[in-house]
Amino acid sequence: MDFIEKIGDTITANGKKAADKAKELAEIANLKSQIASCEEVIKKNYMEIGKLFMEQYKDAEDAPFEKQRKAILNAQAGVDDLQAKIREIKGL
């Protein structure tokens, strides 16, 4: 019986370790999900700040972050050109 008791104790101990590990992994996954939510809020608000900045400084030649401002304006012009080509292809 001593042998069977040892096997039972081993199985119980291993089961507890597995349960503890599963609980730990679930808690980590939950925390990572919360981190992702926080990062999404940060990203959304950074984008909103950028949009507000561009609205305010769109036509200012000496605006802060001039390089980025010009890059955005050039990219917007590129989007407009490409959309015009799509309309042309569609015959609109």
Helices and strands as residue ranges (DSSP letters): H 2-57, H 66-90
